[in-house]
Amino acid sequence: MTATNGGPTGTRQDTVAAVVRQWQSVHPDLDTAPMEIIGRINRCAALLQQAEDAPLRRAGLSRPEFDLLGALRRTGHELTPSELARETFSSGAAVTKRLKLLTERGLVERRGDSRDRRVAHLRLTDAGRELVDGTLPEQLDYETAVLSGLDPHRQHELASLLGELLSQLEGRLGALRG
């Protein structure tokens, strides 16, 4: 079986290929090629989210919480909640909720701004820094294992293609929002 775009859909044995074949039988006149890419990206994201990052779970962290801690660690300086929201692609409300939990756990501390009392500056505590530094190598090992079905060359190729797509989408969608 061949997709309308000329690609061999029948050679792929994943759930998205089955969905594409079904749509092709219902609408043989439509080009389903975008489904093959977007559908697989979405399916991979869903499966990765379901796996919930075992090392993070063991550390008592969700991926979004780790992303906040990681942003504070990798930037190397204090950030405001709005800067953290930008760094982690999260809403302000989500950041506020996560920061409350992380502060209660003693992983993040807040410092008020001397010029503007409405502004908070956030930084990792020693415990937060130790948690990130201890969890990151385990998390990277876990992610390496998740990707181990692809040889290093294919991983690099996939990273390049996804980077290209991401760059285009960020530019296009950023322009649409602006």
PAKOLVEX-834914 format. One record per residue (C-alpha): x negated, y negated, z. Coordinates in nm, 2 decimals. Each point is the difference from the previous one (the first is absolute). Example, Ala and Ser with C-alpha at 12.3 -4.5 7.8 and 13.67 -1.06 7.14 Angstrom:
BEGIN
<r><X>-1.23</X><Y>0.45</Y><Z>0.78</Z></r>
<r><X>-0.14</X><Y>-0.34</Y><Z>-0.07</Z></r>
END
This chain:
BEGIN
<r><X>0.00</X><Y>0.00</Y><Z>0.00</Z></r>
<r><X>-0.13</X><Y>-0.35</Y><Z>-0.08</Z></r>
<r><X>0.10</X><Y>-0.33</Y><Z>0.15</Z></r>
<r><X>0.13</X><Y>-0.27</Y><Z>-0.22</Z></r>
<r><X>-0.33</X><Y>-0.18</Y><Z>0.04</Z></r>
<r><X>-0.18</X><Y>0.30</Y><Z>-0.15</Z></r>
<r><X>-0.14</X><Y>0.12</Y><Z>0.34</Z></r>
<r><X>0.04</X><Y>0.37</Y><Z>0.09</Z></r>
<r><X>0.24</X><Y>-0.01</Y><Z>0.29</Z></r>
<r><X>0.04</X><Y>0.38</Y><Z>0.00</Z></r>
<r><X>-0.36</X><Y>0.06</Y><Z>0.10</Z></r>
<r><X>0.05</X><Y>-0.17</Y><Z>0.34</Z></r>
<r><X>0.14</X><Y>0.21</Y><Z>0.27</Z></r>
<r><X>0.10</X><Y>-0.25</Y><Z>0.27</Z></r>
<r><X>0.34</X><Y>-0.14</Y><Z>0.12</Z></r>
<r><X>-0.03</X><Y>-0.31</Y><Z>-0.21</Z></r>
<r><X>-0.05</X><Y>0.21</Y><Z>-0.32</Z></r>
<r><X>0.33</X><Y>0.18</Y><Z>0.07</Z></r>
<r><X>0.18</X><Y>-0.33</Y><Z>0.06</Z></r>
<r><X>-0.14</X><Y>-0.14</Y><Z>-0.33</Z></r>
<r><X>0.10</X><Y>0.31</Y><Z>-0.19</Z></r>
<r><X>0.36</X><Y>-0.04</Y><Z>0.14</Z></r>
<r><X>0.02</X><Y>-0.36</Y><Z>-0.10</Z></r>
<r><X>-0.14</X><Y>0.08</Y><Z>-0.35</Z></r>
<r><X>0.28</X><Y>0.26</Y><Z>-0.05</Z></r>
<r><X>0.26</X><Y>-0.26</Y><Z>0.11</Z></r>
<r><X>-0.15</X><Y>-0.29</Y><Z>-0.19</Z></r>
<r><X>-0.23</X><Y>0.13</Y><Z>-0.27</Z></r>
<r><X>-0.01</X><Y>-0.34</Y><Z>-0.16</Z></r>
<r><X>-0.16</X><Y>-0.17</Y><Z>0.31</Z></r>
<r><X>-0.38</X><Y>-0.02</Y><Z>0.05</Z></r>
<r><X>-0.05</X><Y>0.16</Y><Z>0.35</Z></r>
<r><X>-0.37</X><Y>-0.06</Y><Z>0.00</Z></r>
<r><X>0.02</X><Y>-0.26</Y><Z>0.28</Z></r>
<r><X>0.17</X><Y>0.25</Y><Z>0.23</Z></r>
<r><X>-0.30</X><Y>0.23</Y><Z>-0.04</Z></r>
<r><X>-0.23</X><Y>-0.26</Y><Z>0.15</Z></r>
<r><X>0.23</X><Y>-0.20</Y><Z>0.24</Z></r>
<r><X>0.17</X><Y>0.32</Y><Z>0.11</Z></r>
<r><X>-0.33</X><Y>0.17</Y><Z>0.08</Z></r>
<r><X>-0.13</X><Y>-0.30</Y><Z>0.19</Z></r>
<r><X>0.32</X><Y>-0.02</Y><Z>0.20</Z></r>
<r><X>0.00</X><Y>0.38</Y><Z>0.07</Z></r>
<r><X>-0.37</X><Y>-0.01</Y><Z>0.10</Z></r>
<r><X>0.07</X><Y>-0.29</Y><Z>0.24</Z></r>
<r><X>0.29</X><Y>0.18</Y><Z>0.15</Z></r>
<r><X>-0.20</X><Y>0.32</Y><Z>0.06</Z></r>
<r><X>-0.29</X><Y>-0.20</Y><Z>0.15</Z></r>
<r><X>0.24</X><Y>-0.18</Y><Z>0.23</Z></r>
<r><X>0.16</X><Y>0.33</Y><Z>0.11</Z></r>
<r><X>-0.34</X><Y>0.14</Y><Z>0.08</Z></r>
<r><X>-0.03</X><Y>-0.29</Y><Z>0.25</Z></r>
<r><X>-0.37</X><Y>0.00</Y><Z>0.01</Z></r>
<r><X>-0.09</X><Y>0.26</Y><Z>0.26</Z></r>
<r><X>-0.30</X><Y>-0.18</Y><Z>0.15</Z></r>
<r><X>0.21</X><Y>-0.31</Y><Z>0.05</Z></r>
<r><X>0.27</X><Y>0.20</Y><Z>0.16</Z></r>
<r><X>-0.25</X><Y>0.16</Y><Z>0.24</Z></r>
<r><X>-0.12</X><Y>-0.35</Y><Z>0.09</Z></r>
<r><X>0.36</X><Y>-0.10</Y><Z>0.07</Z></r>
<r><X>0.02</X><Y>-0.24</Y><Z>-0.29</Z></r>
<r><X>0.22</X><Y>-0.04</Y><Z>-0.30</Z></r>
<r><X>-0.16</X><Y>-0.10</Y><Z>-0.34</Z></r>
<r><X>0.13</X><Y>-0.36</Y><Z>0.03</Z></r>
<r><X>-0.14</X><Y>-0.03</Y><Z>0.35</Z></r>
<r><X>-0.33</X><Y>0.13</Y><Z>-0.11</Z></r>
<r><X>0.01</X><Y>-0.24</Y><Z>-0.30</Z></r>
<r><X>0.04</X><Y>-0.30</Y><Z>0.25</Z></r>
<r><X>-0.29</X><Y>0.12</Y><Z>0.22</Z></r>
<r><X>-0.21</X><Y>0.07</Y><Z>-0.31</Z></r>
<r><X>0.06</X><Y>-0.35</Y><Z>-0.14</Z></r>
<r><X>-0.12</X><Y>-0.15</Y><Z>0.33</Z></r>
<r><X>-0.30</X><Y>0.23</Y><Z>-0.01</Z></r>
<r><X>-0.10</X><Y>-0.04</Y><Z>-0.36</Z></r>
<r><X>0.04</X><Y>-0.38</Y><Z>-0.02</Z></r>
<r><X>-0.22</X><Y>-0.03</Y><Z>0.31</Z></r>
<r><X>0.18</X><Y>-0.31</Y><Z>0.14</Z></r>
<r><X>0.32</X><Y>-0.10</Y><Z>0.17</Z></r>
<r><X>0.31</X><Y>-0.02</Y><Z>-0.22</Z></r>
<r><X>0.34</X><Y>-0.16</Y><Z>0.05</Z></r>
<r><X>0.32</X><Y>0.21</Y><Z>-0.04</Z></r>
<r><X>0.07</X><Y>-0.15</Y><Z>-0.34</Z></r>
<r><X>-0.36</X><Y>0.07</Y><Z>-0.12</Z></r>
<r><X>0.05</X><Y>0.36</Y><Z>0.12</Z></r>
<r><X>0.33</X><Y>0.02</Y><Z>-0.19</Z></r>
<r><X>-0.19</X><Y>-0.10</Y><Z>-0.32</Z></r>
<r><X>-0.29</X><Y>0.24</Y><Z>0.07</Z></r>
<r><X>0.23</X><Y>0.29</Y><Z>0.05</Z></r>
<r><X>0.28</X><Y>-0.08</Y><Z>-0.25</Z></r>
<r><X>0.25</X><Y>0.00</Y><Z>0.28</Z></r>
<r><X>0.29</X><Y>-0.23</Y><Z>0.10</Z></r>
<r><X>-0.05</X><Y>-0.24</Y><Z>0.29</Z></r>
<r><X>0.26</X><Y>0.18</Y><Z>0.20</Z></r>
<r><X>-0.16</X><Y>0.34</Y><Z>-0.05</Z></r>
<r><X>-0.34</X><Y>-0.14</Y><Z>0.11</Z></r>
<r><X>0.15</X><Y>-0.16</Y><Z>0.31</Z></r>
<r><X>0.16</X><Y>0.33</Y><Z>0.10</Z></r>
<r><X>-0.32</X><Y>0.20</Y><Z>-0.05</Z></r>
<r><X>-0.22</X><Y>-0.26</Y><Z>0.17</Z></r>
<r><X>0.23</X><Y>0.02</Y><Z>0.31</Z></r>
<r><X>-0.06</X><Y>0.37</Y><Z>0.02</Z></r>
<r><X>-0.37</X><Y>-0.02</Y><Z>-0.06</Z></r>
<r><X>-0.04</X><Y>-0.28</Y><Z>0.25</Z></r>
<r><X>0.19</X><Y>0.20</Y><Z>0.26</Z></r>
<r><X>-0.24</X><Y>0.29</Y><Z>-0.07</Z></r>
<r><X>-0.30</X><Y>-0.22</Y><Z>0.07</Z></r>
<r><X>-0.13</X><Y>0.02</Y><Z>-0.36</Z></r>
<r><X>0.06</X><Y>-0.36</Y><Z>-0.11</Z></r>
<r><X>-0.02</X><Y>-0.32</Y><Z>0.20</Z></r>
<r><X>0.16</X><Y>-0.34</Y><Z>-0.07</Z></r>
<r><X>-0.15</X><Y>-0.34</Y><Z>0.05</Z></r>
<r><X>0.20</X><Y>-0.32</Y><Z>-0.03</Z></r>
<r><X>-0.12</X><Y>-0.27</Y><Z>-0.23</Z></r>
<r><X>-0.13</X><Y>-0.30</Y><Z>0.19</Z></r>
<r><X>0.14</X><Y>-0.25</Y><Z>-0.26</Z></r>
<r><X>0.33</X><Y>0.17</Y><Z>-0.08</Z></r>
<r><X>0.17</X><Y>0.21</Y><Z>0.27</Z></r>
<r><X>0.23</X><Y>0.17</Y><Z>-0.26</Z></r>
<r><X>-0.31</X><Y>0.17</Y><Z>-0.16</Z></r>
<r><X>-0.15</X><Y>0.32</Y><Z>0.14</Z></r>
<r><X>-0.34</X><Y>0.13</Y><Z>-0.08</Z></r>
<r><X>-0.04</X><Y>0.38</Y><Z>0.02</Z></r>
<r><X>-0.30</X><Y>0.22</Y><Z>0.04</Z></r>
<r><X>-0.09</X><Y>0.35</Y><Z>0.08</Z></r>
<r><X>-0.08</X><Y>0.09</Y><Z>0.36</Z></r>
<r><X>-0.30</X><Y>0.23</Y><Z>0.06</Z></r>
<r><X>0.25</X><Y>0.29</Y><Z>0.03</Z></r>
<r><X>0.16</X><Y>-0.10</Y><Z>-0.34</Z></r>
<r><X>-0.34</X><Y>-0.02</Y><Z>-0.16</Z></r>
<r><X>-0.10</X><Y>0.34</Y><Z>0.14</Z></r>
<r><X>0.32</X><Y>0.16</Y><Z>-0.12</Z></r>
<r><X>-0.04</X><Y>-0.14</Y><Z>-0.35</Z></r>
<r><X>-0.37</X><Y>0.10</Y><Z>-0.02</Z></r>
<r><X>0.08</X><Y>0.35</Y><Z>0.14</Z></r>
<r><X>0.30</X><Y>0.06</Y><Z>-0.22</Z></r>
<r><X>-0.12</X><Y>-0.13</Y><Z>-0.33</Z></r>
<r><X>-0.25</X><Y>0.27</Y><Z>-0.08</Z></r>
<r><X>0.26</X><Y>0.27</Y><Z>0.09</Z></r>
<r><X>0.26</X><Y>-0.18</Y><Z>-0.22</Z></r>
<r><X>-0.25</X><Y>-0.02</Y><Z>-0.29</Z></r>
<r><X>-0.08</X><Y>0.37</Y><Z>0.04</Z></r>
<r><X>0.38</X><Y>0.07</Y><Z>-0.01</Z></r>
<r><X>0.05</X><Y>-0.21</Y><Z>-0.31</Z></r>
<r><X>-0.30</X><Y>0.17</Y><Z>-0.17</Z></r>
<r><X>0.17</X><Y>0.34</Y><Z>0.07</Z></r>
<r><X>0.33</X><Y>-0.13</Y><Z>-0.14</Z></r>
<r><X>-0.18</X><Y>-0.09</Y><Z>-0.32</Z></r>
<r><X>-0.22</X><Y>0.30</Y><Z>-0.02</Z></r>
<r><X>0.21</X><Y>0.16</Y><Z>-0.28</Z></r>
<r><X>-0.15</X><Y>-0.26</Y><Z>-0.23</Z></r>
<r><X>-0.37</X><Y>0.01</Y><Z>-0.09</Z></r>
<r><X>-0.19</X><Y>-0.32</Y><Z>0.08</Z></r>
<r><X>0.00</X><Y>-0.12</Y><Z>-0.36</Z></r>
<r><X>0.38</X><Y>0.03</Y><Z>-0.02</Z></r>
<r><X>0.04</X><Y>-0.17</Y><Z>0.34</Z></r>
<r><X>-0.21</X><Y>-0.29</Y><Z>-0.14</Z></r>
<r><X>0.20</X><Y>-0.01</Y><Z>-0.32</Z></r>
<r><X>0.33</X><Y>0.00</Y><Z>0.20</Z></r>
<r><X>-0.13</X><Y>-0.27</Y><Z>0.23</Z></r>
<r><X>-0.10</X><Y>-0.22</Y><Z>-0.30</Z></r>
<r><X>0.34</X><Y>0.05</Y><Z>-0.17</Z></r>
<r><X>0.20</X><Y>-0.07</Y><Z>0.31</Z></r>
<r><X>-0.22</X><Y>-0.31</Y><Z>0.07</Z></r>
<r><X>0.07</X><Y>-0.12</Y><Z>-0.35</Z></r>
<r><X>0.37</X><Y>0.05</Y><Z>0.04</Z></r>
<r><X>0.00</X><Y>-0.16</Y><Z>0.35</Z></r>
<r><X>-0.19</X><Y>-0.30</Y><Z>-0.13</Z></r>
<r><X>0.25</X><Y>-0.05</Y><Z>-0.28</Z></r>
<r><X>0.30</X><Y>0.05</Y><Z>0.22</Z></r>
<r><X>-0.13</X><Y>-0.24</Y><Z>0.27</Z></r>
<r><X>-0.06</X><Y>-0.27</Y><Z>-0.27</Z></r>
<r><X>0.33</X><Y>0.05</Y><Z>-0.17</Z></r>
<r><X>0.21</X><Y>0.03</Y><Z>0.31</Z></r>
<r><X>-0.18</X><Y>-0.28</Y><Z>0.17</Z></r>
<r><X>0.07</X><Y>-0.22</Y><Z>-0.30</Z></r>
<r><X>0.37</X><Y>0.10</Y><Z>0.01</Z></r>
<r><X>0.02</X><Y>-0.09</Y><Z>0.37</Z></r>
<r><X>-0.18</X><Y>-0.33</Y><Z>-0.04</Z></r>
END
